[in-house]
């Protein structure tokens, strides 16, 4: 018999609809039941493509005996963290404070008033190695609730008070607000030193296993290189750390060499054995990292990796109507029609499978990617014995070296490799695919709109035939969000779409990421509608999430009674903090609209996060990029002319041809766009073509240079 999750839309909740656990969705019905029956709440948070969520579900939530314990003593609530990031952030903050680590599945025990008093992540189905198993834990908490309830309730009160104190912390009073130039510069240098000291020069990345593709780290390093100059010693170090990391990621098993895109993270320090889920937000952010790497180095290989990511997303994550689905699962069925699943089953290979598919080129391919007859995953990296006899593709050396080892001309080796990957893609297409989480999330689509817009204006040669395709894909995604997930009458976004628009209104990250995407989309299309919408969304974000007292943005709205503590995200993790992105958005909008109020709000957002970025700057590298933007004098390049004409595009290309100072590009198109911008920037009304040619005006602050009409003249002005 199905439980109360059966009527939900979330793929994650539906995965648990037939559990013997009497799950309820997050909401007043569950809370009222807990209050009426005076039972503690067991809160389980995860997402549909999470491997360890599946493990705990199979071991515990499908177990009749454990389900009976839960049903007798608890009100059990399931939350999809992707639908309710605000709920997840509250209880993840608690679990991280309690245990020193976080992750999913998140398991928390709450009072009927939703205050946490114990929590963790994955719990095994029996006691292991001195660690309490899930049934023992349930017994202990049920007994404690019966015999010493006041103590647990008091612990819940203490937790909320402690988290509130942390949220409301202030920087020490040093006789006024410290100068942002000094403290920002110091934090920037400290962050750079942290990455330099923790950089793995042999394998790329920072620190030891597990390794995550934390895109904000690389964004920071590319900004550091741009500030110092790519050719300076510090700039070279920054580029080396970022590009070495991207190169090893692209060579590693975390990269899907056959189908494109990247998996979530690697369990080892060499990017070899991944957890195989593929998230839309990773694809978008890593693609941007690769585009920046190309700008910094001119190396087309990085642009090829970006193209590989875009091809994957547009092929396998593209939704009808133009938006993008959320993710693909780590696990997949071993055979069609069979219930048995295994992590990575869709992606791994036996050597015999490869030999049968590639025939005479199999030896070359297996050597290049390190395939072995007995499998290439060591037992130490395969705790569940899922990869016995299987191989994960990982490039072992440069292609030229493999070609030399097999007596192949380099050009022919490229043909062989590309052809081999295409053959394996066709073989793999006959396997049962991983589960697709077909939710459309506003925030993550904002990230992909940003990435595609960047790809549409990239100077990379290998993207030349794809630029219009990327631009159009970004436009379609934005139009989908505007059509299906935006209420124009109220000016609000909704969080998710699956078959229909979900009930949850958007959170701070939905607004921040989408505004950033729209600003990039304007610079890819020069259609003023995207600027107009970005401004409206920023106004809504300010109204719903702004902290008037202390500055910065809360994750959740003030009117949601189910959120026991409004938090501000102060960490740039797998996704950047909405505060970091919002600070940059406000500065960009301020530069476009010459609105001092927007710039002031950006500075207040930066100041609100000062306790975090001043103390541990490496936790907020994206915010430090906003600090850098705040300290810079805004520069605009206004190009007058028809954006569709070649001479207009030639001028725009010059602005974007290298990694360097931040510049806003505006179009004086002689039409609606110029009229709207001139309403904010009166001096822009007079900018026009010169002698029949598109013209570029370089403006620093409010001082503009005389117009130029050739790329070389513009290049001189931008030096």
C-alpha positions in Angstrom: 0.0 0.0 0.0 1.3 3.4 -0.9 2.0 6.1 1.7 1.2 9.8 1.6 4.0 10.5 -0.9 2.1 8.8 -3.7 0.4 12.1 -4.7 3.7 14.1 -4.9 5.5 15.2 -8.1 9.0 14.9 -6.8 10.9 11.9 -8.3 12.7 11.5 -5.0 9.5 11.4 -2.9 7.9 9.0 -5.4 10.8 6.6 -5.1 9.7 6.2 -1.4 5.9 6.1 -2.0 5.8 2.3 -1.7 8.0 2.0 1.4 6.4 0.4 4.4 7.4 3.6 6.3 4.4 5.9 6.7 6.1 8.8 5.1 4.5 12.2 4.9 5.6 15.2 2.9 6.9 18.3 4.6 3.9 20.4 5.6 1.3 21.2 8.2 -0.4 17.8 8.0 2.7 16.1 9.2 3.5 18.8 11.8 -0.1 18.6 13.2 0.1 14.8 13.5 3.4 15.1 15.5 1.8 17.7 17.8 -1.4 15.8 18.3 0.3 12.5 19.0 3.3 14.1 20.8 5.8 12.1 18.8 9.2 13.2 17.6 9.7 13.7 13.9 12.2 11.6 11.9 13.2 13.8 9.0 15.0 12.2 6.0 16.3 14.6 3.3 17.9 13.5 0.0 17.5 13.6 -3.7 16.6 11.1 -6.4 20.0 10.6 -7.9 21.9 10.2 -4.6 23.7 6.8 -4.3 23.8 6.6 -0.5 20.2 7.7 -0.3 19.4 4.6 -2.3 21.5 2.5 -0.1 19.8 3.6 3.1 16.4 3.3 1.5 17.1 -0.3 0.5 18.6 -1.3 3.8 16.3 0.5 6.2 13.2 2.1 4.6 12.2 -1.0 2.7 12.8 -3.1 5.8 9.4 -4.0 7.4 10.9 -4.3 10.9 12.6 -0.9 10.8 9.5 0.6 9.2 7.4 -0.7 12.1 9.8 1.1 14.6 9.4 4.3 12.7 5.7 4.0 12.4 5.2 3.2 16.0 7.3 5.9 17.6 7.8 8.7 15.0 6.2 10.9 12.4 8.4 10.3 9.4 8.8 13.1 6.9 10.6 12.9 3.5 12.0 16.0 1.9 13.5 16.4 -1.6 16.4 18.8 -0.9 16.2 20.1 -4.5 12.5 21.1 -4.0 13.1 22.6 -0.5 16.7 23.8 -0.2 15.6 26.1 2.6 14.6 23.1 4.8 17.7 21.3 3.9 20.0 24.2 4.8 18.5 24.6 8.3 19.0 20.9 9.3 22.2 20.5 7.4 23.6 23.4 9.4 22.7 21.5 12.5 24.1 18.2 11.4 27.4 19.8 10.3 27.6 21.6 13.7 26.9 18.4 15.6 29.1 15.9 13.6 31.6 18.1 11.8 30.4 16.8 8.4 27.4 16.7 6.2 25.9 14.9 3.2 22.9 13.0 2.1 20.9 11.2 3.1 20.4 13.7 6.0 18.8 12.1 9.0 17.5 14.4 11.7 15.2 13.9 14.7 13.0 16.9 15.6 10.6 17.9 18.3 7.0 18.5 17.1 7.9 22.2 17.0 10.5 21.2 14.3 13.6 21.9 16.5 16.4 19.3 15.9 17.8 17.4 18.9 19.9 14.7 17.1 21.0 14.0 13.6 23.5 12.5 11.2 23.7 11.3 7.6 23.7 7.6 6.6 23.1 5.0 9.3 23.6 1.3 8.6 20.9 -1.2 9.2 22.8 -2.9 12.1 25.5 -2.0 14.6 28.9 -2.0 12.9 32.4 -1.6 14.2 31.2 0.2 17.4 28.8 2.4 15.5 25.2 2.3 16.4 23.0 1.0 13.6 19.7 2.6 12.6 17.4 0.3 14.6 19.4 0.7 17.8 19.3 4.5 17.3 15.6 4.5 16.8 15.1 2.4 20.0 17.4 4.8 22.0 15.6 7.9 20.8 12.2 6.5 21.3 13.1 5.5 24.9 14.6 8.9 25.5 11.5 10.6 24.2 9.4 8.5 26.6 11.5 8.8 29.7 13.5 12.1 29.4 11.5 14.2 26.9 12.3 17.5 28.6 16.0 17.0 28.0 15.5 16.4 24.3 13.1 19.4 24.0 15.7 21.5 25.8 18.4 20.4 23.4 16.2 21.5 20.5 15.8 24.9 22.1 19.6 25.1 22.7 20.3 24.2 19.1 18.1 26.9 17.6 19.6 29.5 20.0 23.1 28.5 19.1 22.4 28.6 15.3 20.7 32.0 15.8 23.7 33.3 17.6 26.0 32.1 14.8 23.8 33.7 12.2 23.7 37.0 14.0 27.4 37.2 14.8 29.0 40.6 14.1 32.6 41.5 13.2 34.5 42.9 16.2 34.0 46.6 16.8 37.3 48.2 15.7 36.2 51.8 15.7 34.1 51.7 12.6 33.8 49.4 9.5 37.3 48.5 8.2 38.2 49.7 4.8 37.1 47.2 2.1 40.2 47.8 0.1 42.4 46.7 3.0 40.3 43.8 4.3 39.3 42.7 0.9 42.8 42.7 -0.4 44.0 40.8 2.6 41.3 38.2 2.2 42.0 37.8 -1.5 45.7 37.2 -0.7 44.9 34.8 2.1 42.5 32.8 -0.1 45.1 32.6 -2.9 47.7 31.4 -0.4 45.3 28.8 0.9 44.8 27.3 -2.5 48.5 27.5 -3.3 49.3 25.6 -0.1 46.6 23.0 -0.6 47.1 22.5 -4.3 47.8 19.0 -5.5 50.4 19.7 -8.1 50.5 16.0 -9.2 46.8 15.4 -9.7 45.1 18.8 -9.6 42.5 19.9 -7.1 42.9 20.9 -3.5 43.5 18.7 -0.5 43.0 14.9 -0.3 40.2 12.5 -1.2 37.4 12.8 -1.9 37.7 15.5 -4.5 34.9 17.7 -5.7 34.8 19.9 -8.7 34.1 23.1 -6.7 33.8 25.6 -9.5 34.0 28.7 -7.3 37.6 27.9 -6.5 38.6 28.0 -10.1 36.5 31.1 -10.7 38.5 32.8 -8.0 41.8 31.7 -9.5 40.9 33.0 -12.9 39.9 36.3 -11.4 43.2 36.4 -9.5 45.0 35.8 -12.8 43.0 38.6 -14.5 43.8 41.1 -11.7 47.5 40.3 -11.6 47.9 39.8 -15.3 47.9 36.3 -16.8 51.6 36.7 -17.6 52.7 37.8 -14.2 54.2 35.3 -11.7 51.1 35.3 -9.6 48.8 35.1 -12.6 50.8 32.2 -14.0 50.4 30.4 -10.7 46.7 31.0 -10.6 46.2 29.8 -14.1 48.5 26.7 -13.5 46.4 25.6 -10.5 43.1 26.1 -12.3 44.1 24.5 -15.6 46.0 21.6 -14.0 42.8 20.8 -12.0 40.6 21.0 -15.1 43.0 18.9 -17.2 43.2 16.1 -14.6 39.4 16.2 -14.2 39.0 15.9 -18.0 41.4 13.0 -18.1 39.9 11.2 -15.1 37.0 8.9 -14.5 35.0 11.7 -13.1 34.6 12.8 -16.8 32.3 10.6 -18.9 34.6 10.2 -21.9 31.9 8.3 -23.9 28.8 10.4 -23.3 30.2 13.7 -22.2 29.7 15.7 -19.0 31.0 15.2 -15.5 30.0 13.1 -12.5 29.5 14.6 -9.0 32.8 13.9 -7.4 35.6 11.3 -7.1 36.1 9.2 -4.0 39.9 9.1 -4.6 42.5 11.9 -5.0 43.2 11.2 -8.7 39.7 11.9 -10.1 39.4 8.2 -11.0 36.5 6.6 -9.3 33.5 8.8 -9.1 30.1 8.8 -7.6 28.4 8.6 -10.9 25.4 10.9 -10.5 25.4 13.8 -13.0 24.0 17.1 -11.9 23.0 20.0 -14.1 24.6 22.5 -11.8 28.0 20.8 -12.2 27.8 20.8 -16.0 27.0 24.5 -16.1 29.7 25.6 -13.8 32.5 23.3 -15.1 31.7 24.5 -18.6 32.2 28.1 -17.5 35.5 27.1 -15.9 36.6 25.6 -19.1 35.7 28.7 -21.1 37.8 30.8 -18.7 40.7 28.4 -19.1 40.5 28.8 -22.8 40.6 32.6 -22.5 43.5 32.4 -20.1 45.6 30.0 -22.1 44.3 30.0 -25.7 44.4 26.2 -25.4 41.5 24.9 -27.5 41.4 21.6 -25.5 39.6 23.4 -22.8 37.0 24.7 -25.2 36.6 21.2 -26.5 35.7 20.0 -22.9 33.2 22.8 -22.7 31.7 21.7 -26.0 31.6 18.1 -24.6 29.6 19.3 -21.6 27.2 21.3 -23.7 26.6 18.4 -26.1 25.8 16.1 -23.1 23.4 18.6 -21.5 21.6 19.4 -24.8 21.3 15.8 -25.7 20.5 14.0 -22.4 19.2 16.7 -20.1 17.2 18.9 -22.5 13.5 19.0 -21.6 10.6 19.5 -24.1 9.9 23.2 -24.3 13.5 24.3 -23.9 14.5 24.0 -20.2 16.9 21.4 -18.6 16.2 18.5 -16.4 18.0 18.3 -13.0 20.2 15.1 -13.0 20.9 11.6 -13.9 21.3 8.9 -11.2 24.5 7.2 -10.0 22.8 3.8 -10.1 21.2 2.0 -13.0 19.7 -1.5 -13.6 22.2 -4.3 -14.4 19.8 -5.6 -17.1 16.6 -4.4 -18.8 13.6 -5.5 -16.9 15.6 -6.6 -13.8 15.3 -5.0 -10.4 19.0 -5.3 -9.5 20.8 -2.0 -9.6 24.5 -1.1 -9.2 26.3 2.2 -9.0 28.0 3.1 -12.3 26.5 0.1 -14.2 25.7 2.3 -17.2 29.2 3.7 -17.4 31.7 0.9 -16.7 33.1 -1.7 -19.1 34.6 -5.1 -19.2 37.6 -5.4 -21.5 35.8 -8.1 -23.5 33.0 -5.7 -24.2 35.4 -3.1 -25.6 37.3 -5.6 -27.7 34.1 -6.9 -29.2 33.0 -3.4 -30.1 36.3 -1.9 -31.3 38.1 -5.0 -32.8 41.4 -4.0 -34.3 41.5 -0.7 -32.5 40.7 -2.2 -29.1 44.3 -2.6 -27.9 45.0 1.1 -28.7 41.9 2.2 -26.9 42.4 0.0 -23.8 46.0 1.2 -23.5 45.0 4.8 -23.7 42.2 4.5 -21.0 43.9 1.9 -18.8 41.4 -1.0 -19.3 42.5 -4.4 -17.9 41.0 -7.9 -18.3 40.6 -8.2 -14.5 39.2 -4.7 -14.2 41.1 -1.5 -13.2 39.4 -0.5 -9.9 41.4 -1.4 -6.8 39.5 -3.1 -4.0 40.2 -0.2 -1.7 38.1 2.0 -4.0 35.3 -0.6 -4.3 33.8 -1.2 -0.9 30.6 -2.8 -2.2 32.4 -4.9 -4.9 30.4 -3.3 -7.7 33.3 -2.9 -10.0 34.9 -6.3 -9.9 36.1 -7.2 -13.4 34.9 -3.7 -14.6 36.8 -0.7 -15.9 36.4 3.0 -15.5 37.8 5.0 -18.5 40.6 7.3 -17.5 43.1 8.8 -19.9 46.5 7.5 -18.9 48.8 9.6 -21.0 48.6 12.2 -23.8 47.1 10.9 -27.0 50.4 11.5 -28.9 52.2 9.2 -26.6 49.6 6.4 -27.0 49.7 6.9 -30.8 53.5 6.5 -30.7 53.3 3.3 -28.6 51.0 1.8 -31.2 52.7 3.2 -34.3 49.8 5.4 -35.3 50.2 8.9 -36.9 48.8 11.5 -34.6 46.0 12.6 -36.9 44.9 9.0 -37.5 45.0 8.4 -33.7 42.5 11.2 -33.3 40.2 9.7 -35.8 40.5 6.3 -34.2 39.8 7.7 -30.7 36.8 9.7 -31.9 35.4 6.8 -33.8 35.9 4.4 -30.9 34.1 6.6 -28.5 31.2 6.9 -31.0 31.0 3.1 -31.3 31.0 2.7 -27.5 28.3 5.3 -27.2 26.1 3.3 -29.5 26.8 0.1 -27.5 26.0 1.9 -24.2 22.8 3.3 -25.6 21.4 -0.3 -25.6 22.0 -0.6 -21.8 19.3 0.4 -19.4 19.8 4.1 -18.6 20.1 5.6 -15.1 17.1 7.2 -13.7 16.5 10.7 -15.0 15.3 13.3 -12.4 13.1 15.2 -14.7 12.4 18.1 -12.4 13.1 21.5 -13.9 14.7 23.7 -11.3 14.7 27.4 -11.8 18.1 28.0 -10.1 20.0 25.3 -12.0 18.5 26.4 -15.3 19.8 29.9 -14.5 23.3 28.4 -14.2 23.0 26.6 -17.5 21.6 29.8 -19.2 24.7 31.6 -17.9 27.0 28.9 -19.3 25.3 28.6 -22.7 25.3 32.4 -23.0 29.1 32.4 -22.3 29.6 29.6 -24.9 27.6 31.6 -27.4 30.2 34.5 -27.2 33.3 32.4 -26.8 36.2 33.2 -29.2 37.2 29.5 -29.2 37.5 28.2 -32.8 36.0 24.8 -31.9 32.8 26.5 -30.8 32.4 28.7 -33.9 29.8 26.4 -35.5 27.9 26.1 -32.3 27.6 29.7 -31.0 24.2 30.4 -32.5 22.9 27.0 -31.3 24.1 27.7 -27.7 22.5 31.2 -27.8 19.2 29.9 -29.0 19.3 27.1 -26.4 19.8 29.7 -23.7 17.0 31.8 -25.0 14.6 28.8 -25.1 15.5 27.9 -21.5 14.9 31.5 -20.3 11.6 31.6 -22.2 10.5 28.4 -20.6 11.2 29.7 -17.1 9.4 32.9 -17.9 6.4 31.1 -19.4 6.0 28.2 -16.9 7.8 29.3 -13.7 7.1 33.0 -13.4 4.0 34.8 -12.2 4.2 38.1 -14.0 1.3 39.6 -12.0 3.2 39.2 -8.8 6.7 39.3 -10.2 7.6 36.0 -8.5 9.4 32.8 -9.5 8.5 29.3 -8.7 11.1 26.7 -7.8 10.2 23.5 -9.8 8.3 22.2 -12.8 7.5 18.6 -13.4 4.4 17.9 -15.6 3.2 21.2 -14.2 4.4 24.0 -12.0 5.1 23.0 -8.4 3.6 24.7 -5.4 6.8 26.0 -3.9 7.7 29.6 -4.7 11.3 30.4 -5.5 14.1 30.8 -3.0 17.0 33.2 -2.9 19.2 31.0 -5.1 16.5 30.8 -7.8 16.5 34.6 -8.2 20.2 35.1 -7.9 21.2 32.4 -10.4 18.5 33.4 -12.9 19.4 37.1 -12.7 23.0 36.2 -13.4 21.9 34.1 -16.4 19.8 36.8 -17.8 22.6 39.4 -17.6 24.8 37.0 -19.5 22.0 36.3 -21.9 21.6 40.0 -22.7 25.3 40.2 -23.6 24.9 37.2 -25.9 21.8 38.5 -27.6 21.6 42.3 -26.9 17.8 41.8 -26.5 16.8 44.3 -23.8 13.9 42.1 -22.6 16.5 40.1 -20.6 17.8 43.2 -18.8 14.3 44.3 -18.0 13.4 41.0 -16.6 16.6 40.8 -14.6 15.9 44.2 -13.0 12.3 43.1 -12.1 13.5 39.8 -10.5 16.2 41.7 -8.5 13.5 43.9 -7.1 11.4 40.8 -6.1 14.5 39.2 -4.5 15.1 42.4 -2.5 11.5 42.5 -1.4 11.3 38.8 -0.3 14.8 37.9 1.0 16.7 41.1 2.0 17.7 41.6 5.6 17.0 45.2 6.2 18.7 45.2 9.6 22.0 43.5 8.8 22.2 43.3 5.0 22.5 40.2 2.8 19.8 37.7 1.7 18.1 35.0 3.7 17.6 31.7 1.9 13.9 31.6 2.6 11.0 34.0 2.8 9.9 35.6 6.1 6.3 34.2 5.9 7.1 30.5 6.0 6.2 29.3 9.5 7.8 25.9 8.9 11.3 27.4 8.8 12.4 27.5 12.4 15.4 29.6 11.5 16.1 31.9 8.5 19.7 31.4 7.4 21.9 33.2 5.0 24.1 30.9 2.9 27.7 31.8 3.8 29.6 29.1 1.8 30.4 28.7 -1.9 30.1 25.0 -2.2 28.9 22.7 -5.0 26.7 25.7 -5.8 27.7 29.3 -5.1 26.1 31.2 -2.2 23.1 33.2 -3.3 24.7 36.1 -1.5 27.9 35.9 -3.5 26.0 35.8 -6.8 23.5 38.5 -5.7 26.4 40.8 -4.8 27.9 40.4 -8.2 24.4 40.8 -9.9 23.8 44.1 -8.0 27.2 45.5 -9.1 26.5 44.5 -12.7 23.1 46.0 -12.7 24.4 49.1 -11.0 27.1 49.5 -13.7 24.4 49.1 -16.4 21.8 51.3 -14.9 24.1 53.7 -13.0 22.0 53.1 -9.9 23.9 54.0 -6.7 21.2 52.2 -4.6 22.0 48.9 -6.2 25.7 49.4 -5.6 25.0 50.3 -2.0 23.0 47.1 -1.6 25.8 45.1 -3.1 28.3 46.6 -0.6 25.9 45.8 2.3 25.7 42.2 1.1 29.5 42.0 1.1 29.6 43.5 4.5 27.0 41.1 5.8 29.2 38.2 4.9 32.4 39.9 6.2 32.6 37.7 9.4 32.9 34.7 7.1 35.1 35.9 4.3 37.5 37.8 6.5 38.0 34.8 8.8 38.0 31.9 6.3 38.2 33.5 2.8 38.6 30.1 1.1 35.0 29.3 2.1 33.6 32.2 0.0 35.8 32.5 -3.1 32.9 33.6 -5.2 32.1 36.4 -2.7 35.7 37.5 -3.0 35.2 37.9 -6.7 32.3 40.2 -5.9 34.6 42.1 -3.5 37.0 42.6 -6.4 34.2 43.8 -8.6 33.1 46.3 -5.9 36.6 47.7 -5.6 37.0 48.2 -9.4 35.8 51.2 -11.3 32.9 50.1 -13.6 33.9 49.9 -17.3 31.4 49.8 -20.1 31.8 49.2 -23.8 28.8 50.5 -25.7 28.6 49.3 -29.2 26.4 51.4 -31.5 24.9 49.6 -34.5 22.9 46.6 -35.5 23.9 43.6 -33.4 23.2 41.3 -36.4 25.8 43.0 -38.6 29.4 41.7 -39.0 31.1 45.0 -38.1 29.1 45.1 -34.8 30.1 41.5 -34.0 33.8 42.2 -34.8 33.9 44.9 -32.2 32.2 42.8 -29.6 34.7 39.9 -30.2 37.6 42.2 -29.2 36.0 42.9 -25.8 35.7 39.2 -25.2 38.9 37.8 -26.6 41.0 37.5 -23.5 40.8 37.0 -19.7 41.1 40.5 -18.3 39.3 43.3 -16.4 35.5 43.1 -16.2 33.7 45.1 -18.8 30.0 45.4 -19.4 28.9 45.3 -23.0 25.8 47.3 -24.0 24.2 47.8 -27.4 23.1 51.2 -28.7 20.9 49.5 -31.3 18.9 52.5 -32.4 15.7 50.9 -31.3 13.8 49.7 -28.2 16.9 48.6 -26.4 18.7 51.9 -26.8 15.6 53.9 -25.8 15.2 51.8 -22.6 18.9 52.1 -21.6 18.9 55.8 -22.4 16.1 56.3 -19.9 18.6 55.3 -17.3 21.8 56.5 -19.0 20.8 59.7 -20.9 24.2 60.1 -22.5 23.7 56.7 -24.3 20.9 58.3 -26.4 23.5 60.2 -28.5 25.7 57.2 -29.3 25.4 56.1 -32.9 27.2 54.5 -35.9 30.1 56.5 -37.4 30.3 56.9 -41.1 28.0 54.0 -41.6 30.0 51.6 -39.4 29.3 50.2 -36.0 31.2 52.2 -33.4 32.5 51.3 -29.9 32.5 53.8 -27.0 34.7 52.8 -24.0 33.4 54.4 -20.8 35.2 54.2 -17.4 32.9 55.5 -14.6 31.0 58.2 -16.4 33.8 59.3 -18.8 33.6 58.0 -22.3 36.4 57.9 -24.9 35.7 59.0 -28.5 34.2 56.3 -30.6 36.3 53.9 -32.6 35.2 51.7 -35.5 37.8 49.0 -35.9 38.9 46.1 -33.8 42.5 47.3 -33.6 41.5 50.7 -32.4 39.3 49.2 -29.7 42.0 46.8 -28.7 44.3 49.8 -28.1 41.7 51.5 -25.9 41.2 48.3 -23.8 44.8 47.8 -23.0 
